[in-house]
Amino acid sequence: MAKIIKGLTKFFTKSDVILWLLAIAASVYSLMLINSMQRASDYSYMTPQILALTLGYIAAVIITLIDYESISRMWIPLMILSLLLLAIVFVFGRNVSGTDDTAWITLPGGISFQPSELVKIFFIITFSKHLQLLKDNDMLHSLVGVITLLIHMAIPVAMIHMQGDDGTVLIFLFMFLIMSFVGGVQLRYFLIMLLLLAAGIPIFWNYFLNDEHKNRFTAIFDIDGNAMKTYGWQQYQGKVSVASGGLSGSGLGNGARVASGIVPEQENDFIFTVAGEELGFIGCLLLLFILLAICVKIVLDAMSARDYLGKMICIGVFSMIGVQTVINVGMVLGLLPVVGITLPFFSSGGTSLLSVLIGIGSVQSVFYHKDAVDTPQGKLKNNRYKYMNPSVHY
C-alpha cells in the first residue's frame, strides 16, 4: 500500500496536476450535458462516452509515463501506420448517420471508429520529429526542407479529403500551419502559400466543392432567406437554442428545445447549444473558459519543455484543441460554415474523445520528463529552456 501511495505521489508531483484537473472538469461537464440531452433520444450516448473516457484516461496515464522522445523514435512506423489506417477506410469505410462522409469503419461489436482522429495524434508526433530533424540538419529554412514538410502534410490530407471528411482536413491544415510557424519555418514561405491559396480559391470553389459544400458557405450570409429552411436549418436552430437560454438558462434537464431534439446532432457537433439553452450565457462562458484554460496551460507546458521536440508536440496538441474549439463554436453561432467538427472533450463520440485525451497524455509526457533525458550514462538533468537560445542548434 505504501508503494502505491508513493507511486501516485510521484506521478502527480511530476505531472501537470492543473492540466489533469482542467481535463477532468471538462469531462464531467461533458457528461452533464450529454446526460441532459439523453432524454431526446432512445440511444444511450452516456455508455460509450463513459467507456471512451475510461480508456482515454488510462491511455493518457500510460503515455505520460513514457518519455515522449522514445515515442518519437518510432515516427517512421507511425507514419506507415497512419497511411494504413487511412487506406483501410477505402475498403471498409462506411457512412455514419449525421455525417456526409465515409471516414468511419465498424469494429467487432458494432463499434464505430474514425481512423483520422487517431491519425491526428500520429501526425503531431511525426511532424514534430520531422521539424526537429530539419532543425538538427540546418534545413528548416531551406526550400527543400519546407517541401518535405508540405509532402508530410499533403499525403494524409489528400486521403482524408477523398473520404469526404473535409472538416478533419481543415484541422490538419491548421495544425500544419501553426506547428510550422512556431517551429521556425520562415515567414516568406507562408506568404507564398497564402498567395497560392488566394489564387487557387476560384479553382477550389468551382471544381472541388460540390453544391452541398457551397451551400454551407452561403448559408452563413443568408440570414433571413430560404437557407434557414433548408441547408441553414441546423445553424438557425442552434442559434435559437443558444439565444433562448438568456443569462442563466432554463436549468439542466429543463430545456424544451433540447428535449425535442430540434437541433440536429445536438449530442455531437452542436453540444454547445445544450449548454446555451439550459445553462445560458454563464454556462457557455464556463465551457469556453475551461477550454481556454486548457489551451493556455498546454502553451505554458510547451515553454517549459526540455527541448524543441517536446515544445512542438505541445504546440501540436494546442493547435488541435484550439482550432477545433474555434471552428466548432463558430459554426454553431453561424459565424462559420458547418464542416462537421466536434467540440473537444464535450461532443459525444468515442474516437474524438480518445484522440483528445491521448493528446493530453502526450503533453503530460513532455511535462513529466522535462527535467531529465535518457542517455547511455543514465538520466541527466537538462536545461529546459535551451531551445529558446538562438545560439543553440539542433
C-alpha positions in Angstrom: 0.0 0.0 0.0 2.8 2.3 0.9 4.5 1.7 -2.5 1.2 2.5 -4.3 0.8 5.8 -2.4 4.5 6.6 -3.0 4.0 5.9 -6.8 0.8 8.0 -7.0 2.5 10.8 -5.1 5.5 10.8 -7.5 3.2 10.7 -10.5 1.1 13.7 -9.5 4.1 15.6 -8.3 5.9 15.2 -11.6 2.9 15.6 -13.9 0.9 18.8 -14.6 -1.9 18.5 -12.0 -3.6 21.6 -13.1 -4.0 20.3 -16.7 -5.3 17.0 -15.3 -7.9 18.9 -13.2 -9.0 21.0 -16.2 -9.4 17.9 -18.4 -11.4 16.2 -15.6 -13.6 19.3 -15.2 -14.3 19.4 -19.0 -15.1 15.6 -18.9 -17.5 16.0 -16.0 -19.2 19.0 -17.7 -19.5 17.0 -20.9 -21.2 14.1 -19.1 -23.7 16.5 -17.5 -24.6 17.9 -20.9 -24.8 14.6 -22.7 -26.9 13.1 -19.8 -29.3 16.0 -20.1 -29.8 15.7 -23.9 -30.1 11.9 -23.5 -33.8 12.3 -22.9 -34.3 13.4 -26.5 -33.1 10.0 -27.9 -33.6 6.3 -27.3 -29.9 5.6 -28.0 -27.6 5.6 -24.9 -24.9 8.2 -25.5 -23.7 8.0 -21.9 -22.4 4.4 -22.0 -19.9 4.8 -25.0 -18.9 8.3 -23.6 -18.0 6.9 -20.2 -16.2 3.9 -21.8 -14.2 6.3 -24.1 -13.4 8.5 -21.1 -12.1 5.5 -19.1 -10.0 4.2 -21.9 -8.8 7.7 -22.8 -7.6 8.5 -19.3 -5.9 5.1 -19.0 -4.1 5.7 -22.3 -3.2 9.2 -21.2 -1.6 8.0 -17.9 0.4 5.3 -19.7 1.6 7.8 -22.3 2.6 10.2 -19.5 4.9 7.7 -18.0 6.6 7.0 -21.4 9.3 9.5 -22.4 8.0 11.3 -25.5 11.4 11.1 -27.1 11.1 7.3 -27.0 7.7 7.5 -28.8 9.1 9.9 -31.4 11.8 7.5 -32.3 9.1 5.4 -33.9 8.0 8.2 -36.2 8.5 6.2 -39.4 6.4 3.2 -38.2 3.8 5.7 -37.0 3.7 7.4 -40.4 3.3 4.0 -42.1 0.5 3.0 -39.6 -1.3 6.3 -40.3 -1.4 5.7 -44.0 -2.5 2.1 -43.4 -5.3 3.3 -41.2 -6.5 5.8 -43.8 -6.2 3.3 -46.6 -8.4 0.8 -44.7 -11.2 3.3 -44.9 -11.3 3.0 -48.7 -12.0 -0.7 -48.3 -14.2 -0.9 -45.2 -15.3 2.7 -44.8 -19.0 3.4 -44.2 -21.2 6.4 -43.7 -22.4 7.2 -40.1 -25.8 8.8 -39.6 -25.5 12.6 -39.3 -22.4 12.7 -41.5 -21.8 13.1 -45.2 -18.5 11.2 -45.4 -17.3 7.6 -45.4 -14.4 8.1 -42.9 -15.7 5.5 -40.5 -15.1 1.8 -40.1 -17.1 -0.7 -37.9 -15.1 -2.7 -35.4 -16.3 -6.1 -34.0 -19.2 -5.5 -31.7 -20.7 -2.8 -33.9 -18.3 -0.1 -32.5 -17.7 2.8 -35.0 -14.2 4.0 -35.3 -12.8 7.0 -37.2 -9.1 6.4 -38.1 -8.4 10.0 -39.0 -8.9 11.0 -35.3 -6.1 8.8 -34.2 -4.0 9.9 -37.2 -4.2 13.5 -35.8 -2.1 12.3 -32.8 0.3 10.4 -35.1 0.7 13.5 -37.2 1.5 15.7 -34.2 4.3 13.2 -33.2 5.7 12.6 -36.6 5.5 16.2 -37.8 7.2 17.3 -34.6 10.0 14.8 -35.2 10.3 15.9 -38.8 10.7 19.5 -37.8 13.3 18.5 -35.2 15.3 16.6 -37.8 15.2 19.5 -40.2 16.4 21.9 -37.5 19.2 19.5 -36.5 20.4 19.4 -40.1 20.0 23.1 -40.6 17.3 22.6 -43.3 14.4 24.2 -41.6 14.9 27.4 -43.6 15.6 25.7 -46.9 13.1 25.3 -49.7 13.8 21.6 -49.9 13.1 21.2 -46.2 9.8 23.1 -46.4 8.7 21.0 -49.4 9.3 17.8 -47.4 7.0 19.3 -44.7 4.4 20.0 -47.3 4.5 16.4 -48.6 4.3 15.1 -45.0 1.0 17.0 -44.6 -0.4 16.6 -48.1 -0.5 12.8 -48.3 -2.8 12.2 -45.3 -4.8 15.4 -46.1 -5.5 14.1 -49.7 -6.5 10.7 -48.4 -8.9 12.2 -45.8 -10.3 14.6 -48.5 -11.1 11.6 -50.7 -13.1 10.1 -47.8 -15.2 13.2 -47.8 -14.1 14.4 -44.3 -13.1 18.0 -45.2 -13.7 19.1 -41.6 -10.8 17.0 -40.5 -8.8 18.2 -43.5 -9.2 21.7 -42.2 -7.8 20.7 -38.7 -4.8 19.1 -40.3 -4.1 22.2 -42.4 -4.2 24.5 -39.3 -2.0 22.1 -37.3 0.5 22.2 -40.2 0.5 26.0 -40.3 0.7 26.6 -36.6 3.4 24.0 -35.9 5.4 25.1 -38.9 5.2 28.8 -37.9 6.1 28.2 -34.2 8.7 25.6 -35.3 10.7 28.3 -37.1 9.7 28.0 -40.8 10.4 31.4 -42.3 7.6 33.9 -43.0 8.3 34.1 -46.7 7.1 30.5 -47.2 3.8 31.3 -45.5 3.4 34.4 -47.8 4.0 32.2 -50.8 1.4 29.7 -49.6 -1.1 32.5 -48.9 -0.7 33.8 -52.4 -1.1 30.4 -53.9 -4.2 29.8 -51.8 -5.7 33.1 -52.8 -5.1 32.3 -56.5 -6.5 28.8 -56.1 -9.8 29.8 -54.4 -11.7 30.1 -57.7 -10.4 26.7 -58.8 -11.2 25.1 -55.5 -14.7 26.6 -55.4 -15.6 25.6 -59.0 -14.0 22.2 -59.3 -13.6 20.7 -55.8 -16.6 21.9 -53.8 -20.0 20.2 -54.5 -23.3 22.1 -54.2 -23.8 21.0 -50.6 -20.4 22.3 -49.6 -21.1 25.6 -51.4 -24.5 25.9 -49.7 -22.9 25.6 -46.3 -20.7 28.6 -47.0 -23.5 30.7 -48.5 -25.9 29.8 -45.6 -24.0 32.0 -43.1 -24.7 35.1 -45.2 -28.4 34.2 -46.0 -29.8 35.1 -42.5 -33.4 35.5 -43.4 -33.7 33.7 -46.7 -34.5 30.3 -47.9 -31.3 28.9 -46.5 -32.8 28.9 -43.0 -35.4 26.4 -44.1 -33.0 24.1 -46.0 -29.3 23.8 -45.6 -29.1 26.5 -43.0 -31.7 24.9 -40.7 -29.2 23.3 -38.3 -27.3 26.6 -37.7 -30.5 28.6 -37.4 -32.0 26.2 -34.8 -28.7 26.1 -33.0 -28.5 29.9 -32.7 -32.1 30.0 -31.5 -31.3 27.4 -28.8 -28.3 29.3 -27.6 -30.2 32.6 -27.5 -33.2 31.1 -25.7 -31.0 30.4 -22.6 -30.5 34.0 -21.8 -28.1 34.7 -18.9 -28.5 31.5 -16.8 -30.6 29.2 -18.9 -33.7 27.1 -18.2 -31.8 24.7 -16.0 -30.0 21.5 -16.6 -32.6 18.9 -17.8 -35.3 21.5 -18.4 -34.6 22.7 -21.9 -37.7 22.2 -24.0 -35.7 22.5 -27.3 -33.1 20.0 -26.0 -35.9 17.6 -25.1 -37.5 17.9 -28.5 -34.2 17.3 -30.3 -34.9 20.1 -32.8 -31.2 20.8 -33.3 -29.7 18.0 -35.4 -26.6 16.5 -33.9 -27.0 18.3 -30.6 -25.2 15.4 -28.8 -22.2 15.8 -31.2 -21.1 18.8 -33.2 -23.8 21.0 -31.7 -23.4 20.1 -28.0 -22.7 23.8 -27.4 -26.4 24.5 -27.9 -27.3 22.3 -24.9 -25.1 24.4 -22.7 -26.6 27.6 -24.2 -30.2 26.7 -23.7 -30.0 25.0 -20.3 -27.1 26.9 -18.6 -27.3 30.1 -20.5 -24.6 32.6 -21.2 -22.9 31.7 -17.9 -22.8 28.0 -18.8 -21.3 28.9 -22.3 -18.8 31.2 -20.7 -17.7 28.5 -18.2 -17.3 25.9 -21.1 -15.2 28.3 -23.1 -13.1 29.3 -20.0 -12.3 25.6 -19.3 -11.2 25.0 -22.9 -9.2 28.3 -23.0 -7.5 27.4 -19.7 -6.5 24.0 -21.2 -5.0 25.7 -24.2 -3.1 28.2 -22.1 -1.8 25.5 -19.8 -0.6 23.5 -22.8 1.3 26.5 -24.2 2.9 27.1 -20.8 4.0 23.4 -20.8 5.5 24.0 -24.2 7.5 26.8 -22.8 8.8 24.6 -20.0 9.7 21.7 -22.3 13.2 20.4 -22.1 13.8 20.6 -25.8 12.5 21.6 -29.2 10.7 18.3 -29.8 8.7 18.5 -26.6 7.8 22.1 -27.4 6.4 21.1 -30.8 4.4 18.2 -29.5 2.7 20.6 -27.1 2.1 23.1 -29.8 0.6 20.4 -32.0 -1.9 19.4 -29.3 -2.7 23.1 -28.6 -3.4 23.7 -32.2 -5.7 20.6 -32.5 -7.8 21.6 -29.4 -7.7 25.3 -30.1 -8.6 25.2 -33.7 -11.4 22.6 -33.2 -12.9 24.8 -30.4 -12.9 28.0 -32.5 -14.4 26.3 -35.6 -17.0 24.3 -33.7 -18.3 27.3 -31.7 -18.1 29.5 -34.8 -20.2 27.1 -36.9 -22.8 26.8 -34.0 -23.1 30.6 -33.8 -23.4 30.9 -37.5 -20.1 32.7 -37.9 -18.5 29.8 -39.9 -19.9 27.1 -42.2 -20.9 23.7 -40.8 -18.0 21.4 -41.5 -18.6 18.6 -39.1 -16.0 19.3 -36.4 -16.5 18.2 -32.8 -16.1 20.3 -29.7 -13.0 18.9 -27.8 -13.9 17.0 -24.6 -17.6 17.9 -24.9 -19.0 16.3 -28.0 -20.3 12.8 -27.9 -18.0 10.4 -29.9 -15.6 7.9 -28.6 -12.9 8.3 -31.2 -12.8 12.0 -31.0 -12.6 11.9 -27.2 -9.9 9.3 -27.2 -7.8 11.5 -29.6 -8.1 14.5 -27.3 -7.2 12.5 -24.2 -4.2 10.9 -25.9 -3.2 14.4 -26.9 -3.4 15.5 -23.2 -1.3 12.4 -22.3 1.3 13.5 -24.8 1.6 17.0 -23.3 1.8 15.3 -19.8 4.7 13.2 -21.1 6.5 16.4 -22.1 5.9 17.9 -18.7 6.6 14.7 -16.7 10.0 14.2 -18.4 11.0 17.9 -18.7 14.0 17.8 -16.3 15.7 14.6 -17.4 16.8 12.8 -20.6 17.8 9.2 -21.2 21.5 8.8 -22.2 23.8 5.8 -22.2 25.1 7.1 -18.9 21.6 7.2 -17.4 19.3 10.1 -16.5 20.8 13.6 -17.0 19.3 16.9 -16.0 18.6 19.2 -18.9 18.3 22.9 -19.4 14.6 23.0 -20.2 14.9 26.4 -21.9 17.8 25.7 -24.2 15.6 25.6 -27.3 14.9 29.3 -26.8 18.6 30.2 -27.1 19.3 31.3 -30.7 22.9 30.2 -30.3 22.0 26.6 -29.8 21.5 24.4 -32.9 19.7 21.1 -33.1 
